[in-house]
Amino acid sequence: MVLGAIITLLRPHSPREIESLLSVQPGDVGLALHKLHSFLDIPDPCANPFAPIKIKPPFAPLSNFLMDCTRSGNFSIDAATCHAHLAHCCLRNVTEDIGNIMYALNLFL
């Protein structure tokens, strides 16, 4: 689901942002992508330790290949499933945030 999220999101995101969105453990995005550096544009943190790391989606032909199940077979990524999962993750995060805000407000009332 990590690669699907990177392909379907509209702009590059940091591993931490993707982990937060998908509600996975810190480091899970790095583990999921550690063998995909040749396909994804993942900056080397050692090259510039102060630069923000943003994972860019693969170039268009590879994204198109992965989204076409007739071409990529078992490696295909279903865009509709990715969008639905991302929408679910966004709604879960918003709901949790609203719950936290309401709890904090109740502390002051």
C-alpha positions in Angstrom: 0.0 0.0 0.0 3.0 2.3 0.5 4.0 2.3 -3.1 0.3 2.8 -4.2 0.1 5.8 -1.9 3.3 7.3 -3.4 2.0 6.8 -6.9 -1.5 8.2 -6.3 -0.6 11.2 -4.2 -0.3 14.4 -6.1 3.0 15.7 -4.7 6.1 14.2 -3.1 5.9 13.5 0.7 8.4 12.6 3.3 8.5 9.1 4.8 7.1 10.5 8.1 4.1 12.1 6.3 3.3 8.9 4.5 3.6 6.9 7.8 1.3 9.4 9.5 -1.2 9.3 6.7 -1.3 5.5 6.6 -1.0 5.1 10.4 2.0 2.8 10.2 4.9 2.5 12.5 7.9 4.9 12.1 10.4 3.2 9.8 7.8 1.1 8.0 7.9 3.2 4.8 11.7 2.9 4.7 11.5 -0.9 5.1 8.8 -1.1 2.4 10.8 0.9 -0.1 14.4 -0.1 0.7 14.8 -2.2 -2.5 13.0 0.3 -4.7 15.6 3.1 -4.9 16.2 2.4 -8.5 12.5 3.0 -9.3 11.8 5.9 -6.9 13.5 9.2 -6.4 14.4 9.0 -2.8 17.1 11.5 -1.8 20.1 10.2 0.2 19.9 11.7 3.7 23.7 11.5 3.9 24.2 13.7 0.9 22.5 16.7 2.5 21.5 15.9 6.1 19.6 19.2 6.4 17.5 18.9 3.3 14.0 17.5 3.7 13.5 14.1 2.3 10.6 13.9 -0.1 9.8 10.6 -2.0 8.9 11.4 -5.5 6.6 9.1 -7.5 8.3 7.0 -10.2 8.5 8.4 -13.7 5.2 8.3 -15.6 5.9 5.1 -17.8 6.6 3.1 -14.7 3.5 4.4 -12.9 1.4 3.7 -15.9 2.8 0.2 -16.1 2.1 -0.5 -12.5 -1.5 0.8 -12.8 -2.2 -1.5 -15.8 -3.0 -5.0 -14.5 -2.8 -6.5 -18.0 0.9 -5.4 -18.2 2.1 -5.7 -14.6 0.2 -8.8 -13.5 0.9 -9.6 -9.9 2.7 -6.3 -9.4 -0.2 -4.2 -10.4 -1.5 -1.4 -8.3 -5.3 -0.7 -8.4 -5.8 3.1 -8.5 -9.4 2.8 -7.2 -8.3 0.7 -4.2 -5.4 3.1 -3.4 -7.7 6.1 -3.6 -10.3 4.4 -1.4 -7.6 3.4 1.1 -6.2 6.9 1.2 -9.6 8.4 1.7 -10.3 6.0 4.6 -6.9 6.9 6.1 -7.7 10.7 5.8 -11.1 10.3 7.3 -9.7 8.2 10.2 -7.0 10.8 10.9 -9.5 13.7 10.8 -11.9 11.8 13.1 -9.0 11.2 15.5 -7.9 14.8 15.4 -11.5 16.0 16.1 -11.8 13.6 19.0 -8.5 14.9 20.4 -9.6 18.5 20.0 -13.0 17.8 21.7 -11.2 16.0 24.5 -8.9 19.0 25.0 -11.8 21.4 24.9 -13.7 19.4 27.6 -10.6 19.7 29.9 -11.2 23.5 29.9 -14.9 23.5 30.3 
